Amino acid sequence: MQPGKKPRKKVPSWEVVGALVGLYRKNAGMTQPHLASLLCIGLETLGSIEQGRRPLRIKLAAELDELLDTKGALTAAVSKVPERERYPEFARDFIDEEAKALSLCWYENQVVPGLLQTPEYARAVFDSLYPPITEQQAEERLLARIDRQRIFEQKPWPPMMSFLLNESILEQPIGGAEVLHEQIRHLREAAELPFLALQILPKKLTRHAGLDGPMVLVETPEHAHLAYIEGQRVSFLIDDPDEVGILQQKYGMLRSQALTPEETMGLLDRLAGET
C-alpha cells in the first residue's frame, strides 16, 4: 500500500448479492410485493435480502433464478460467498438455523419466546428497548418477527417444539393488561398444537436449573445439535458438543421441574378467565 493511502473499505458479500437481487427484480419488471408473494416470503424478508442485511439461502437463490430467468447467476453468487461471511451476525445465524430446524427447545425467563408472541406483545417488547429504537426500526423488527412465525405453516409439519416459560412472565403486563391477556390466550391456543409442548415453571419453586438465563436448543436437518444463548447486547450460537450437552441436561432437568403440558393448559385457562 502506498504511504498515506487509505485502504478501501470492503463491501460485504451479502450487500453485493442483495444488490444483484434488486437489479434482476427490476430488470424483470417486478415490484418487491409481487416477487415476495411469488416466493411465499414476507416483504420485509425480501427487503432485508436486497439491502444485504439478511443472507440469501441457496434454495431461495435457486427459486429467484427461475422466477427472474437469471440463468443460475444468483445461485452461483451465493455459492461463492466466503464461508466466514455466510452469516454476518450470530442472531441471523440462529434465525437461519431456526427456520430449517427439525426440533426446537426454548427456555425463557423474561419474556414470551419470539415465536409465540402476538404482534401487540412483540411491539411492546420492542418499545421497551433501551436505548430506544426508531418507529421505523420497531416496525421492521415486528415484520421480521411475524415472518419468523411462518415456521408454523411449514408442510407437511413444522419442527417439533418444546417451550418452557417462567410463570413470572405471565404476570408481567408488558404492553398493558389487555395485551398480556391476549398473549395468554394465544399461548393457550398454541398449547393445543400437536407438534408443540408448552410448560410453565411455577414461581413457587425453591430451586430450578434455569437461573443462568434463557437458551434455545436446535436440531438441524443433519441431526447436529446447536445451542443459542442471549444476554445483554451479546448472543452466541454454540456447536461444541460438550457445551451443548450441558445445556441439554439443564433443559431436561427444567422439563422435569415444570408443570406438565396438561397442568400448564389448566393454569393458562385460569389466567385467561376461561374457568
N, C-alpha and C positions, 0 to 999 in steps of 0.2 A: 504494500500500500504506500502511495506517495505521501511524504510528510505533509501534515496539515489537512489531508483529505479525509473527510468523514466517511466511515463505511456506510454503504447503502442499507437501508432497512429492508430486511427480507419480508416479502409478502407471504403470510401464512397460506399453505396449500389449500385449505378449505375456502379461503376467500377467492382463490383462483377458480376452484371448482364451482363455487356458488355463482361467480360472475358468468361462467360458461352456461350454467343452467338458465340464468336470466336472459342471456343473449339468445340461446337457442329457443327459449319460450317465445321471446318477442319476434324472432325470425319466423316462427311458426304461426304468428298472429294470435296467440293465446294470452288471455289475462291470467293473473295468479289465481283468482277464484275458480276459473274454468279448469285450469290444469289441476289444482288441488282436488276438485271434485272428481275428475277422471282418475286420479291416483288414490282416491279414498283416504286422503290425509287432511289434517287441519290446515287452514290458510296460514296460521302462524308458523306451522312447521315448514311449509314451503318458503315462506318469507325468511325464516331463520337460515335455511339452507342457502338461499340465494345471497344472503348477507354474509355467509361464511361463519355464522355463529353456531351452526349445528352440522356435524359431519353428514355426508351423503352416503348412506349404506349401499353396498354393491347391488343388492336386489332392487332397490328403488332406482338406482342408476340405470339398470337394465330396462326397467319399465319406462323410464324417461326416454331412453334411446329409441324405444319402439314407438312411443307416442309422438315424439318430436322428429322422428326419422333422422337421427344423427349418426347412423352407421356405427354404433358402438363407441362413439367418442367419449361419452361420459363414463361408461364402464371402464374404458382404458385409463381415463384421467384418475378415477378413484383408485384403481389398482396400482397406480404409480405414486400415490401419496406415501411418503415415508412412514413406516410403522409408528415411529415416535410421535407423528403428528395426527394419527388416526383419531385420537380422542384428546382434543386440546385442553379439556378440563376434566377433573375427576368426576364431577357431578354429571357431565354429559356422558362420560364413560359408563357410569352406573345406569343412567336412563336408557342407554342403548342396550345394555345387558338386561335391564328390566323388561324391555319391550319384547324380547325373544326368549325369556326365561321359561324353563319347564316348571319351576316352582319358586315361590317367594315366601319367606318367613319374616315378618316385620314386627318389631317391638318398639313402642313409643311410650314415653313418659311425660311429654309436654303438650303435644297437640295431636289431633286425629291424623293418621297417616295420609299423605297426599292423595293416594289412590282412592281413599274413601271420603274425601272432603266434598261437601256441597260447594257450589260456586260462591255462595254468600259467606260460608265459613272460610274458604280459601282466600277470598278477597279481604276478609277481616284479619287473617294472618299476615297477609302482605302489608296491610295498613298499619300493622303493629311493628314493622321492622324499624330498627334504628341503627345507623342514621336512616331517615326516611327515604323512600324512593319516589320517583315522579308518578303522576297519574298514568302516563303512557307506559312506564315500566311495570306498574302494577297490573295494567290491563294485559300487557304482553305475557306476564307470568301467569295470569289467570287463564289465558287462552292456551298456554303451554300445558298447564296442569290439566285442563279439560281434555286436551289432546292426548295426554298420557293415559287418561282413563278409558280411552278406546281399547285398552287391553282387555276390558270385559266383553268386548264384541268379537274377539278372535274366534275363528272357526277351525276345527269343529268345537274346540273347547279352549277357554283361557287357561293360563297356568294354574296349577293347584296353589292355593294361597292360605296362609295362616297369619292372623293378626292378633297381637297381644297389646292391650291398652291398659294403662293405669286408670283406675276408677276416678282419680282426681281430674282427669281430662274431661270427664262427663259433668264435672261441677264447675269448671272454669268457663264463664259465659263470654267467650271470645266473640265479639260482634254483637253481643246483647243476648237477652234471654230467648227471644224468638229464633234467632239464628242457631243458638245451641239446641233448642227444642227440635228444629227441623233437622239438624245434624244427627241428633239421637234417633229420630225416626228413620233417617237414611241408613244409619248403622243397623237398625233393626231389620230393614228390608234386605240389606247386604248379607246379614247373618243367615238368610234363608237360601242363599245361592249354593248349589250342590258342590261347587268346587272351592268353597271358601269356609274356613273355620275362624270364628271370631270369639275371643276370650278376654275377660276382664280380670285384672289383678285387683283384688279387694284392697281398699285403703286400710282395713283393719290388720293386714299382715304386719307382724313384728319384724320380719326379715324377708328379703327376696333377692334373687340373683341378678336383678336388673338395675342396681343402684349406680352402675358406671355409665348409664345412659342408653340411648336408642341404638338400634342396629337393624340391618336388613341382611338376610341370608339368601343367596341366589344360586339356583342350579341351572347351568347353561345347557343348551341342546347337546353339547358334547359330554354332559354329565360331570363337568368340572364344577367345583363349589367355590363361590366367592362370598365375601362379606363387605358390606358398606357401612361406614360409621361417619357421623357428623358431629361437629362441636361448634364452638364459637368461631365462625368465619373460616373453618377448616373442614375438609372432608377427605376420606381415604377409601379407596377400593382395594381390598386385600385379597391376594390369591395364594399367600403362603399357607400350605395345608395345615401346619401346626397351629397357626393363629386362627384360621377358620374353624379348625376342630374345637378349639377352646370356646369360641363363640357359639358353636353348635351345641356344646354341652350346656352353656349358660341358657340357651333358648329352650332346650329340653327341660331343664330344671324349672324355668319360668312357666312353661306349659303345665307342669305338674302342680305348681303353686297357684295357678289361676282358677277361676270358676270354669266349669265345663261349658261347652257351647250352649247346652240347654239352659243351664243356670244363667248364663250371660243373656240369653234372649229374654228370660224372665225379668232380669234386672232392667234391661232396656225397655221392656213393656211398662214396668212400674215408673221409670223415669219419664217415659213419653205419655204417661197418664192413660195407658190403654187397659190397665187392670185396676 
